[in-house]
Amino acid sequence: MNQKLKEKILESVSAVLPITGIVLLLSILLVPVELVIAFLEAGLYRKWLKGRSKGRAFAYGLAANAASALLGWFLAVPVWQWIVSIS
């Protein structure tokens, strides 16, 4: 393989690998924590939300967390682009 091509490949991999590792680490750590928080909040809704069945209150807590996660997912890129543009 051409020496210059090897250098470019190594440069590309060394630039991407740290970011990929950080994303993987955050995924491994944050997803379980977020799931625990979602179920705890759903349990609190089940206990404190009056006027509905306990199952419905628990489902409401899970739905509220899912909606929050989806909103965060869709807003992450625009917010990040805005942050980069003002820095």
TITI-754966 format. One record per residue (C-alpha): residue number from 1; residue in three letters; x, y, z. Coordinates in pm, whole numbers, plus 50000, padded with zeros to 5 digits. Layout:
! residues N
+------+------+-------+-------+-------+
: seti : tido :     u :     v :     w :
+------+------+-------+-------+-------+
:  NUM :  ALA :     X :     Y :     Z :
...
+------+------+-------+-------+-------+
END
This chain:
! residues 87
+------+------+-------+-------+-------+
: seti : tido :     u :     v :     w :
+------+------+-------+-------+-------+
:    1 :  MET : 50000 : 50000 : 50000 :
:    2 :  ASN : 50117 : 50351 : 49926 :
:    3 :  GLN : 50289 : 50517 : 50226 :
:    4 :  LYS : 50091 : 50840 : 50186 :
:    5 :  LEU : 49764 : 50644 : 50176 :
:    6 :  LYS : 49863 : 50459 : 50495 :
:    7 :  GLU : 49933 : 50790 : 50668 :
:    8 :  LYS : 49596 : 50934 : 50563 :
:    9 :  ILE : 49410 : 50624 : 50680 :
:   10 :  LEU : 49593 : 50631 : 51015 :
:   11 :  GLU : 49520 : 51003 : 51049 :
:   12 :  SER : 49150 : 50947 : 50976 :
:   13 :  VAL : 49120 : 50657 : 51218 :
:   14 :  SER : 49303 : 50844 : 51494 :
:   15 :  ALA : 49067 : 51140 : 51449 :
:   16 :  VAL : 48748 : 50934 : 51462 :
:   17 :  LEU : 48839 : 50673 : 51723 :
:   18 :  PRO : 48834 : 50899 : 52032 :
:   19 :  ILE : 48494 : 51043 : 51943 :
:   20 :  THR : 48355 : 50697 : 51875 :
:   21 :  GLY : 48490 : 50575 : 52208 :
:   22 :  ILE : 48333 : 50865 : 52395 :
:   23 :  VAL : 47993 : 50805 : 52231 :
:   24 :  LEU : 48014 : 50433 : 52309 :
:   25 :  LEU : 48109 : 50498 : 52670 :
:   26 :  LEU : 47828 : 50750 : 52716 :
:   27 :  SER : 47581 : 50508 : 52560 :
:   28 :  ILE : 47690 : 50227 : 52790 :
:   29 :  LEU : 47669 : 50449 : 53099 :
:   30 :  LEU : 47378 : 50681 : 53030 :
:   31 :  VAL : 47119 : 50452 : 52873 :
:   32 :  PRO : 47084 : 50226 : 53180 :
:   33 :  VAL : 47079 : 50528 : 53411 :
:   34 :  GLU : 46808 : 50694 : 53201 :
:   35 :  LEU : 46601 : 50375 : 53203 :
:   36 :  VAL : 46623 : 50354 : 53582 :
:   37 :  ILE : 46521 : 50720 : 53612 :
:   38 :  ALA : 46228 : 50667 : 53373 :
:   39 :  PHE : 46097 : 50374 : 53577 :
:   40 :  LEU : 46145 : 50559 : 53906 :
:   41 :  GLU : 45953 : 50859 : 53774 :
:   42 :  ALA : 45681 : 50632 : 53638 :
:   43 :  GLY : 45658 : 50472 : 53982 :
:   44 :  LEU : 45622 : 50815 : 54140 :
:   45 :  TYR : 45347 : 50905 : 53893 :
:   46 :  ARG : 45179 : 50576 : 53986 :
:   47 :  LYS : 45191 : 50669 : 54354 :
:   48 :  TRP : 45099 : 51038 : 54336 :
:   49 :  LEU : 44880 : 51081 : 54027 :
:   50 :  LYS : 44523 : 51061 : 54152 :
:   51 :  GLY : 44202 : 51010 : 53959 :
:   52 :  ARG : 44333 : 50739 : 53725 :
:   53 :  SER : 44432 : 50376 : 53762 :
:   54 :  LYS : 44782 : 50296 : 53883 :
:   55 :  GLY : 44865 : 50127 : 53553 :
:   56 :  ARG : 44756 : 50431 : 53357 :
:   57 :  ALA : 44959 : 50662 : 53581 :
:   58 :  PHE : 45266 : 50439 : 53535 :
:   59 :  ALA : 45216 : 50440 : 53156 :
:   60 :  TYR : 45183 : 50819 : 53169 :
:   61 :  GLY : 45521 : 50841 : 53342 :
:   62 :  LEU : 45685 : 50621 : 53078 :
:   63 :  ALA : 45519 : 50818 : 52796 :
:   64 :  ALA : 45633 : 51149 : 52943 :
:   65 :  ASN : 45992 : 51023 : 52960 :
:   66 :  ALA : 45975 : 50885 : 52606 :
:   67 :  ALA : 45841 : 51216 : 52475 :
:   68 :  SER : 46118 : 51403 : 52654 :
:   69 :  ALA : 46381 : 51168 : 52508 :
:   70 :  LEU : 46245 : 51208 : 52156 :
:   71 :  LEU : 46238 : 51585 : 52185 :
:   72 :  GLY : 46596 : 51583 : 52311 :
:   73 :  TRP : 46698 : 51352 : 52026 :
:   74 :  PHE : 46552 : 51581 : 51759 :
:   75 :  LEU : 46679 : 51902 : 51919 :
:   76 :  ALA : 47035 : 51779 : 51984 :
:   77 :  VAL : 47171 : 51854 : 51636 :
:   78 :  PRO : 47017 : 52203 : 51595 :
:   79 :  VAL : 47125 : 52305 : 51945 :
:   80 :  TRP : 47477 : 52172 : 51887 :
:   81 :  GLN : 47499 : 52360 : 51553 :
:   82 :  TRP : 47387 : 52678 : 51726 :
:   83 :  ILE : 47646 : 52635 : 52002 :
:   84 :  VAL : 47922 : 52580 : 51747 :
:   85 :  SER : 47809 : 52881 : 51543 :
:   86 :  ILE : 47831 : 53122 : 51838 :
:   87 :  SER : 48165 : 52997 : 51966 :
+------+------+-------+-------+-------+
END
